[in-house]
Amino acid sequence: MTQPFAGIRVVDFTQVLAGPFATQQLAQHGAEVIKVEPPGSGDMTRNLMAGTKGSPSFYTCNIGKKSITLDMKGPAAKPILDKLIPTADVFIQGFRPGVMSRLGYDYETVRALRPDIIYASVSGFGQSGPSSHLPAFDGAIQASSGMMAITGHPDTGPLRTGYMPVDMATALNTAFAVSAALYRRLATGEGQAVDVSMMDTAMVLQAPQVSAYMVNGLLPELFGNRSPTKAPTANVFVTRDGFVQVAALKEPQVQSFMAALGIPERYAEFANPQDRIERTAEFNAMIDPLFKAKTTAYWLQQFEAAGLPSANIRDYAEVTADPQMAVRPIFTETDLGGGDMARVVSAAHTTSVDQPTVQGPAPDLGGHTDEVLLELGFDRNQIDDWHNSGAI
């Protein structure tokens, strides 16, 4: 078994979601990820939204890593990092721009220790520009990037999503950028600095909408659950016992949509797509009572038979129990400690050979400190002294 990043060592100075989930993607492809955490507290996600079994957010973003503790301002930082960095292929940090430089480990300093290193920085707005110094979190980026201006209902205003799309997409963006830099190193022998921004990632997630504005100058509206195309045949409809989402955009689909509703003869009245949009209220008045007369299950059966994209709105209990999930690698069983096992989200793709594989559970805080330091050549007495002083 030869995973693509087997033999690659990653030194990880990130916390919360974006950076940790990025390095976890590398770990699942064979990289050894050494997570560097502050003594005592560790990654803030260890205690964020934590329940009786710990923090699910931490578990799902850190499985398969090693953890060492290190006070970056203390006396142990320089001797340890000066030995650790030369053994690393990737150095990834998630501090605000300027912080790592003040700590003495900017790109130039790290490159002097390992000339071909990939040095990745993950931040809210990037390493340069007038906003680069600002703190960032997912909700703030959703607001400042325009995401919330196109999400919500016209009568109630903007909404943020119920999950963290910017954090998680930044993670995948970072993993891709680091992978590309490692691939380039194979050809050139050169390392490089990688600069990943949450704001840039948010713009990429909105590329069709943002590009449409820059091309035609039209600002998107709040559409609620309607399609951005404004087509009244693509929406979430109220049924007798819930909701059903349907997308009928091409004309043959619209015809099938109306046939499934039992009104194929009414298509001729709304055969022009632009006319349908302009007469949305009239069109909705015709179809809404039909949807409300039958159950969600009934409509799903009708639309599936008609070959139309449709879905009911499911909660996580339904989604995670879906038999489709059982044949995909998206969930993995992990040890939470104390004999407790649970499923968490892991990899979003599968391969024909050498599948993404979780190498172990999320690490205990500092659980690998002694192992890593002994491997670097520090003696037992020195390690004990650092423990006693709180440096590690």
VEXFIVEX-25982 format. One record per residue: x, y, z of N, C-alpha, C, O in turn; residue in three letters. Coordinates in pm, whole numbers, plus 50000, padded with zeros to 5 digits. Layout:
% residues N
XYZXYZXYZXYZALA/...
% end
This chain:
% residues 392
500854988150000500005000050000500895012450000501695014350091MET/500745020949897501565032949884500645045049866500205047949755THR/500365051949975499535063749963500365075349907501575075649924GLN/499705084949840500455095149768501375103649853502405108249805PRO/501035105949980501855114450065502615106450171503075112150270PHE/502745093450151503555085450243504975090950243505545093350137ALA/505545093050361506885098550372506925113650381507995119350403GLY/505785120350364505695134950377505395138450522504455133150582ILE/506175147550578505925152250715505395166550709505955175150642ARG/504305168950781503665182050789503745186950933503335179951025VAL/504265199050952504245205451084503105215551081503115225051002VAL/502135213551167500855220451160500645229751280500505225251394ASP/500625242851252500405252951356499015259051343498825270751379PHE/498045251751293496705257351272495755252851382495985242851451THR/494665260451396493635257251494492255258951431492135264151319GLN/491255254751502489825255951469489475246751353489595234551369VAL/489035251651237488505242851134489315242751004489735232150959LEU/489535254450944490085254850808491445248150797491625239050716ALA/492405252550878493735246550872493765232050914494325223750843GLY/493165228751030493185214751073492525205050975493035194050954PRO/491395209050915490755199750821491595198450694491575187950629PHE/492345209050658493245208150543494335197950568494595189450483ALA/494985198650684496085189350711495565175150732496275165450707THR/494325174050779493745160650790493595154050653493775141950640GLN/493265162050550493165156350416494495150550372494545140050308GLN/495585157350408496915152250375497225139650455497815130150404LEU/496805139650582497045127950667496335115650613496875104650619ALA/495135117450561494375106050509494995100250382494665089250340GLN/495915107850322496645102750206498075099050243498945098250157HIS/498315096850372499575090950414500565100250480501585095550531GLY/500315113450480501275122550542501295120850694500275117550755ALA/502455122950752502575123550897502365138150938503165146750902GLU/501305140851011500995154551052501295156151200500705149251284VAL/502205165151232502555168151371501885181351406502275191951357ILE/500885180651489500105192351529500775198851649500965192351752LYS/501135211451637501795218751744500755227351816500135236051755VAL/500575224751946499525231552022500115238352145501135233952198GLU/499475249152192499955255452315499725246452436498685239952445PRO/500675245952528500495237552648499265241852729498925253752734PRO/498625232252790497495235252878496165236052807495245228652841GLY/496055244852708494775246952641494645239352511493585233752482SER/495715238952432495655232352303494815240052203494455251552225GLY/494515233552093493625239051990492305243152056491705235252129ASP/491855255552031490635260252098489425251652066488455251652142MET/489455244451954488325236051916488175224052009487115217852012THR/489225220552084489115209452179487975211852279487375202452329ARG/487705224652306486665227852404485505235752343484665241052416ASN/485465236552211484425244352144483265235052107483465224752044LEU/482055238852147480865230852121481055216452170480555206952109MET/481775215052280482065201652332480885196352412480195203752481ALA/480665183352401479625176552478480235167052578481395168552616GLY/479465157452620479955147952721481065139152665481855133652742THR/481145137852534482175129452473483245137952405483925133152314LYS/483395150452448484415158952389483865167152274482655168852261GLY/484755172152191484375181152082484335173851948485385170151895SER/483145171851893483055165551761483815173351654484385167451563PRO/483815186751664484545194851567486025191551569486665190751464SER/486585189851689487995186451698488255172551642489195170451566PHE/487415162951680487615149251631487615148751479488485142451419TYR/486635155251417486475153551272487545160851193487725158151074THR/488275170251258489315177751186490735173351220491685178651164CYS/490875163851311492235160651358492535145851370493545142151428ASN/491665137351316491945123051324493235119651248493525125151142ILE/493985110451307495185105551240496415114151257497425111651191GLY/496385124251345497535133051362498295129551491497805122051576LYS/499485135251502500235135051627500135148951689500035158851617LYS/500165149651820500105162551889501315164351979501645155752061SER/501965175951963502985179852059502595193552114501975201552044ILE/502965196352238502705209452296503995217452300505075212052327THR/503875230452272505045239052268504635253452290503785258852219LEU/505245259652390505045273952413505925281352313507145281552325ASP/505275287652212506025293852103506855305852150507775310152080MET/506555311152269507335322352322508325317952429509065326052484LYS/508345305052457509175299952566510555295652520510855296152400GLY/511405291252614512805287952583512975275352499514035273252440PRO/511955266952493512095254452416511765256252269512115247652188ALA/511105267252232510615268752096511735268051993511655260251898ALA/512775276152011513825276651908514605263651895514755258651784LYS/515105257852005515855245351986515005234051927515505226051848PRO/513715233551964512865222851911512545225251764512695216251682ILE/512105237451731511715240151592512925239951498512795236151382LEU/514065244051547515255243751462515675229551427516365227351328ASP/515245219851508515495205751472514315199551398514495191051311LYS/513085203951433511905197951372511715202451227511415194251140LEU/511895215251200511605220551066512445214050957511905211150850ILE/513735211450977514505204850870513995190950834514315185750727PRO/513205184850923512655171550893511315172350821510765162150781THR/510785184450804509435186250751509445189550603510375195750552ALA/508385185350535508165188950395507195200650382507275208550288ASP/506285201550478505255212150476505205218550613505195211750716VAL/505165231950613504995239950734503725248050711503665255950618PHE/502715246150794501445253150772501035260450899501055254751008ILE/500665273150882500315281150999499055289450969498795293250855GLN/498295291951076497045299051061496945311651144495855316351176GLY/498115317251181498105329751257497775341651167497875340751044PHE/497385352651230497205364951153498535369151092499585366851151ARG/498505375350973499755379650911500615387851007500115396851075PRO/501885384651013502825391651099503145384351227504215386151284GLY/502215375951275502435369151403503605359451394504485359551480VAL/503625351051293504695341151283506045347751260507085342651302MET/506045359151194507285366651177507805371551312509005370751339SER/506895376551396507305381251529507795369651616508645371651703ARG/507255357651592507695346051667509025340451615509625331551676LEU/509465345851500510765341951447510725330851344511755324751314GLY/509515328051286509425317051191508595320851069507615314151034TYR/509005331951004508385335550876508965326650767509815318050793ASP/508495328650643508895319750534510405319750513510995309050496TYR/511035331450513512465331950486513275324650593514255317850563GLU/512855326150718513555319250827513405304150816514365296650833THR/512175299850788511915285450776512625279750653513155268650658VAL/512625287450544513295282750423514805281250445515445272850382ARG/515375289350531516795288050561517095274750630518195269350617ALA/516115269650705516275256850773515985244950682516585234350697LEU/515055246950587514695236250492514385242950358513245247250336ARG/515365244050268515205251950146514035247950055513475256549987PRO/513665235250053512595230949962511245229350033510365222249984ASP/511095235850147509845234150223508675241250155508855251550089ILE/507495235650173506255242250133505725249350258505395242850357ILE/505645262550252505245270650367503865276350337503735285550256TYR/502835271050401501455275250373500915283850486501045280450604ALA/500295294950449499675304050544498185305050513497795307750400SER/497375302750616495925303350602495415314950688495665315350808VAL/494715324250626494235335950701492905340550644492415335150545SER/492325350750708491035355750665491075362750531490225360450445GLY/492085371450512492105379950393493395379050314493595386650220PHE/494275369850351495535368550279496665375850350496445383050447GLY/497875373750300499075379250364499395393550322500325399550375GLN/498635399250229498885412850185497555419850161496515413450150SER/497605433050153496405440850125495895448150248496285444850360GLY/495025458150229494565466650340493735459450445493595464450556PRO/493185447750412492385440250509493125428650572492565421350654SER/494385426850534495105414750575495265413550727495415402550779SER/495235424850798495435424550944494175421051021494235418751142HIS/493035420450953491775418651023491565404251068491935394950996LEU/490985402251186490595388551226489425384051140488715392251082PRO/489235371051133488155365951048487565353351108488255345551174ALA/486275351551085485615338951116484555336751010484225345850934PHE/484035324851004483185320850892482015330450870481785334950757ASP/481275333650977480105342250961480465356050908479735361650827GLY/481595361550955482005374750907482355374350759482045383750685ALA/482985363650715483315362550573482055360550490481945365950379ILE/481105352950541479835351650469479195365350447478645368050340GLN/479275373950549478685387250537479495396050443478935402350353ALA/480815396550463481635406050387481905401750244482285410050161SER/481725389050213482005384150077480805385149983480935382549864SER/479635388950037478435389449953477545377349964476445377249910GLY/478015366850034477215354650044475835357350106474825352350058MET/475815365350213474545367650281473635376950201472415376950222MET/474205384650111473395393650027472585386049923471645391549866ALA/472955373349899472215365449802471545353249866471025344549798ILE/471575352850001470985341750074469935347050171470235355650254THR/468715341950161467645346550248466375349050171466335347350049GLY/465335353050240464045355850179463825370850165464235378450253HIS/463215375250058462995389650039462235396250154462475407850185PRO/461315388750217460495394750322461155394550459460715401750549ASP/462205386350478462845385650610464305389850608464895391750715THR/464895391450492466255396550483467325385850474467025373950463GLY/468595390050481469735380950461469835370450571469375372350683PRO/470445359150534470705348250628472115342950608472635342950496LEU/472735338450716473955330550703473545315950698472435312450739ARG/474425307550650474105293350644474175287250783474745293050876THR/473575275450797473595268350924474855260250946474985253451048GLY/475765260850853477045253750866478165263450830477895275250809TYR/479405258950823480555267650800481165265150661482205258750651MET/480535270050556481025267050422482395273150393483195266950322PRO/482675284950445483945291450414485105284150481486135281650419VAL/484935280750608485985273250678486295260150606487455257050580ASP/485255252550575485485239250521485985239850376486815231650336MET/485495249550299486005251050162487445256150163488235252350077ALA/487775264750259489165269450271490085257650303491215257050254THR/489595248350383490375236350414490695228550287491845224850263ALA/489685226050205489905218350083490775226249984491605220449915LEU/490585239449979491405248049894492865247249938493775246449855ASN/493105247650069494465246850122495105233450091496265232850050THR/494345222750112494885209450083495255208249936496285202249902ALA/494435213849848494745213349705495985221649673496855217149598PHE/496095233749731497225242549703498535236149751499545236749682ALA/498505230049869499705223349921500055211349834501235208949805VAL/499045203849793499295192149705499925196549574500845190149524SER/499425207649517499975212749392501435217149412502275214849325ALA/501725223449526503095227849554504035215949570505185216249525ALA/503545205349635504355193249649504605186749513505705181749488LEU/503605186849427503775181049293504795189149214505635183549143TYR/504725202449226505695210949156507095208249208508065208349131ARG/507225205749339508545203049396509165190549337510375189649321ARG/508305180649304508835168549240509535171649109510545165449076LEU/509005181449035509565184848904510735194548913511665193848833ALA/510695203749011511685214449017512675213249132513765219049127THR/512305205849235513135205249355512995217449443513705218749543GLY/512085226249409511935238849480510705238849571509655233449536GLU/510845245049686509695247649771509075261049733509505267449637GLY/508075265249809507465278249783506545282049898506185273649981GLN/506155294649901505165299449996503785298549933503615301849816ALA/502805294050010501425292849965500565301750054500625300750177VAL/499775310349994498955320150066497495317250037497035319549925ASP/496755312350137495335308850118494475318050204494725319850323VAL/493465323850142492595333550208491165328450214490645323150116SER/490535330150329489125326650343488265335250250487315330150190MET/488585348050239487815356850151487935352550005486945352049933MET/489165349349961489345344649824488545331849800487925330149695ASP/488565322949899487825310449886486325313149874485635306649796THR/485835322749952484415326249945484045331449807482945328749758ALA/484945338849744484665343949610484635332449508483805332349417MET/485535322849526485535311249436484235303349451483685298649352VAL/483745301849574482475294849596481315301849526480325295449489LEU/481445314849508480385322649444480735326449300480125335549243GLN/481695319549240482205323549109481115326149004481195336248935ALA/480115317448988479085320348886478345333448913478115341248821PRO/477975335849040477215347849072478075360449062477645370549007GLN/479305359749116480185371449113480575374848969480585386448930VAL/480915364448892481295366848753480115372548673480305381048587SER/478915367648703477735372948633477545387748662477185395448573ALA/477805391748788477695406048819478745414048744478435424548687TYR/479985409248744481045416948679480875417648528481345427048464MET/480195407648471479975407648326478785416248288478865424248194VAL/477665414748361476455421948318476025433248410475085440548379ASN/476705434548524476415445848612475155444748695474755454548757GLY/474515433148697473265431448770473525424848904474175414348912LEU/473035431149011473185425349144472135414549167470965416649139LEU/472555402749218471565392349249470615396849359470955405249442PRO/469425391149357468435394249459468375382849561468975372249543GLU/467625385449669467315374549762466195366349702465095371549678LEU/466455353649678465485345049610464795335049701463935327449657PHE/465165334949829464605324649915465095311049869466305309049854GLY/464185301749846464555288349801464425286649650464605275649597ASN/464115297649581464035296849435465405295649373466415299449433ARG/465445290449252466675289849176467115303949137466265312649114SER/468425306449129468905319449081468425322748940468475334348898PRO/467975312648865467425315248731466075322248737465585327148635THR/465465322648856464135328348880463005319648826461835323448836LYS/463325308248768462285299548713461345294748823461815289348923ALA/460025296448808459095292148913458955277048922458315271949014PRO/459555269848828459515255248831460725249248903460905237148904THR/461535257748964462685253149043462595260049179462955271749193ALA/462105252749278461835258949407461615248049511461635236149480ASN/461395252149635460945243249741459445245549758459005256849780VAL/458675234749748457225235949751456675229249878457205219149924PHE/455625235049932454965229750051454025218450011453165220249925VAL/454195206850075453335195450048452355193750165452315201950256THR/451575183150160450605180750267451285178250401450725181550506ARG/452495172250398453145168750525454585173650535455325169150622ASP/454985182850449456365187750455456735196350337456005205550300GLY/457895193050278458415201150168459045191850064459465180750095PHE/459115196749940459835189749836460555199949749459985210149711VAL/461805197049718462585205849632462615199749492462915187849477GLN/462315207849391462295203149252463035213249166462945225249189VAL/463755208349066464415217248970464055212748830464545202548781ALA/463185220348765462815217948625463175230548548462465240548556ALA/464255230048472464765242048406464695241248253464335251048188LEU/465045229848196464935228348051463465226448014462675221548094LYS/463105230247893461695229647853461115215547860459975213947905GLU/461835205047817461275191647835461025188447983460075181448016PRO/461895193548071461695191448214460455198848264459705193648346GLN/460245211048213459055218648253457785211348211456815210648286VAL/457815205848091456655198148044456425185848133455285182748169GLN/457505179048167457385167348254456895171448392456115164348454SER/457355182848441456945188348570455435190248574454765186148669PHE/454925196648471453485199548469452655186848448451545185648498MET/453215177548372452535164648355452475157048487451455150948519ALA/453585157448563453615150748692452615156948789452065150048875ALA/452365169848775451385176548858449945173948813448985177748880LEU/449825167248697448485163848646447845174848564446635174748543GLY/448645184548518448095195648438448895197648310449315208848282ILE/449105187148232449915188948110449295198748012450005205247935PRO/447985199948015447305208947920447585223747950447395232247863GLU/448045226848072448295240848108449655245748059449955257748065ARG/450475236648009451805240647964451725251147855452525260447853TYR/450785249747764450685259047650450495273447697450925282747628ALA/449865275447812449645289047863450935295347914451055307547921GLU/451925286847950453165291848009454385286447933455425283747993PHE/454245284847802455295278447725456535287247706457605282147673ALA/456395300147726457545309147710458255310847844457635315347941ASN/459565307247853460265307847983460235321648048460005322748169PRO/460465332147971460465345648028459075349448076458915356148178GLN/458085345048002456695347848042456385340948175455695346548260ASP/456895328748193456675321648320457265329448436456645330648542ARG/458475334748416459115342448522458305354848556458095358048673ILE/457845361948452457075374248476455715371448538455145379948605GLU/455215359448516453905355748571454045345748686453195337148706ARG/455145346948763455425337548871454275336548971453895325449010THR/453735347849011452645347549110451455339649058450875331649131ALA/451095341848933449975334548872450305319648860449445311148885GLU/451545316648821451955302748805451915295548941451435284348951PHE/452445302349044452445296349178451025294049230450755283949295ASN/450135303349201448745301949245448105289549183447185283749240ALA/448585285549066448065273748998448625260849059447885251149077MET/449935260649090450565248049129450595245849280450615234349325ILE/450615256549360450745254949505449655246149567449965237549649ASP/448375248049530447325239249587447505224649551447135215649627PRO/448085222149433448315208349390449345201649480449175190249523LEU/450425208849508451455203449597450905200649736451195190349795PHE/450115209749787449595208449923448575197249938448255193150050LYS/448065192449827447035181949833447625167949851446905158649886ALA/448935166449827449565153249833450785153549926451295164249960LYS/451245141749966452385140750057453715142549982453775141649860THR/454755145050060456095146150002456495133149933457045133349823THR/456205121749998456555108849938455875106949803456475101649710ALA/454635111149793453915109949667454605118049558454825113149447TYR/454955130549590455565138949488456965134049450457365134949334TRP/457705129049546459025123649513458905112049415459705110749322LEU/457905103549435457675092249346457315097249206457795091849107GLN/456465107449199456045112849069457235118848994457415116448875GLN/458025126749063459125133648997460255124048960460915125848858PHE/460475113949044461475103949009461055096548884461885093948796GLU/459795092948874459275086148756459395094948632459575089948521ALA/459305108048651459395117348539460845121148506461105128448411ALA/461785116048585463195118848560463615132848600464575138148544GLY/462915138848697463215152548739464045152648867463775144748958LEU/465055161348877465795162649002464865167449114464225177949102PRO/464785159849221463905163549331464435157349460465175147549457SER/464035163149571464495158149701463595163349810463035174249800ALA/463465155349916462845160550037463915166950123465105164250105ASN/463515175350215464465182250302464675173650426463775172350510ILE/465865167850436466135158050541466965164150653467735173450630ARG/466825158950773467705162750882468865152850889468895143050814ASP/469835155350979471025147050984470715132651025471435123450985TYR/469675130651104469325116951143468965108751019469345097051009ALA/468255114950927467875107950803469065106250710469265095550651GLU/469855116850696470975116550602472015106050643472455098150560VAL/472395105950770473455096850814473005082250813473835073250810THR/471685079950814471155066350808470905061650665470535050150644ALA/471105070450568470875067050427471805055650385473015056650406ASP/471285044850328472135033750283473225038050185474275031650178PRO/472995048950111474025053850019475305057650094476405055650043GLN/475135063050214476305067150292477165055150333478375056450351MET/476545043650346477255031750394478255026550291479205019450327ALA/478065029850165478975024750061479995035250018480785032749927VAL/479975046750081480935057350051481925058650167481635054150278ARG/483095064850145484095066050254483915078750337484835082750408PRO/482765084950329482575098050390482625097750542483055107450604ILE/482205086750603482255085450749483315075350789483565065550718PHE/483925077750904484885068050956484625066151105484215075451174THR/484855054051152484715050951294485995054951365487085051051324GLU/485875062651472487075067051543486895065151693485775065051745THR/488015063751760488045061751905488025075351974488925083551953ASP/487015077752056486925090352129487655089752262487735099752334LEU/488185078152295488845076252424487915069452523486705070952515GLY/488475062052613487685055252715486795044352659485815040552723GLY/487125039352542486335028652482485145033552401484435025452342GLY/484915046652398483795052052319484205053152173485245058752139ASP/483355047652086483575048551942482445056551880481315056251929MET/482745063651773481715071351705482135073751560483315072951526ALA/481155076551477481435080051338481645095151326480935102951390ARG/482605099151245482795113251211483015114351061483295104450994VAL/482885126451010483105128850867484595128550839485385133950917VAL/484995122250727486435121550697486735125550554487065137150529SER/486625116350457487065119150320485875120150225484885112950240ALA/485985129050127484875131350035485125125549897484465129449800ALA/486055116149886486285109749758486825095749782487265092249892HIS/486785087849677487315074249685488245072049567488155078949466THR/489145062449579490105059549473490125044549447489725036649533THR/490595040649329490605026449294491675018749370491525006849395SER/492765025549408493805019449490494225029349598494085041449582VAL/494735024049709495235032349818494255043249858494535055149847ASP/493105038849904492035047949946492495057750054493435054750128GLN/491855069450063492085077950181491805069750307490755063450319PRO/492755069950399492675061150516492995068950642493995076150648THR/492155067550742492415073850870493495065850943493375053750959VAL/494555072750985495695065851045495535063551195496325056151254GLN/494545069651256494355067851399493365078151450492885086351372GLY/493055078051579492115087551636492705101551645493905103451624PRO/491865111351676492375124751706493265123751830492935116451924ALA/494385130951831495365128851940494965135652070494295145952070PRO/495385129852180495315136752308496275148652303497275148352232ASP/495965158952379496815170852381498225167152426498425162252538LEU/499195169452338500585166452370500915151752379501965148052432GLY/500025143352327500205129052342501435123352273501845112152303GLY/502045130952180503205125952107504435134552131505445133152061HIS/504365143452228505475152752251506785145252275507785147752208THR/506775136152370508015128952404508515120752286509705120352258ASP/507585114152217507965105852102508695114051997509745109951947GLU/508135125651963508735133951858510065139751904511035139951827VAL/510135144452028511375150652075512495140452089513655143452059LEU/512175128452134513195117952141513715114452002514905112151983LEU/512795114051905513205111151767514125122051712515015119251633GLU/513915134551756514745145651710516115145851778516995153451738LEU/516285137551881517595136251944517735142952079518825143152134GLY/516645148352133516725154352267516755143352372516115132952357PHE/517505145752481517615135352583516475136552684515805146752694ASP/516285125852758515175124652852515205135752958514155141152994ARG/516395139053007516485149353111516045162953060515345170353129ASN/516465166152938516075179052880514555179752861513935189952889GLN/513985168752813512535168352792511795169852924510805177152932ILE/512275163153027511645164253159511735178553212510775183553272ASP/512865185053191513025198853237512015207953166511405216653229ASP/511825206053038510855214252963509425211653012508635220953025TRP/509115199053039507795196053095507605203353228506565209653251HIS/508595202553316508475208453447508355223553445507725229453532ASN/508945229853344508895244353333507645249353260507365261353258SER/506905239953199505715243853122506025248252980505135253252911GLY/507275246352935507655250152799507025240952696506785244952582ALA/506765228552737506105218852650504985211952728504295203352673ILE/
% end
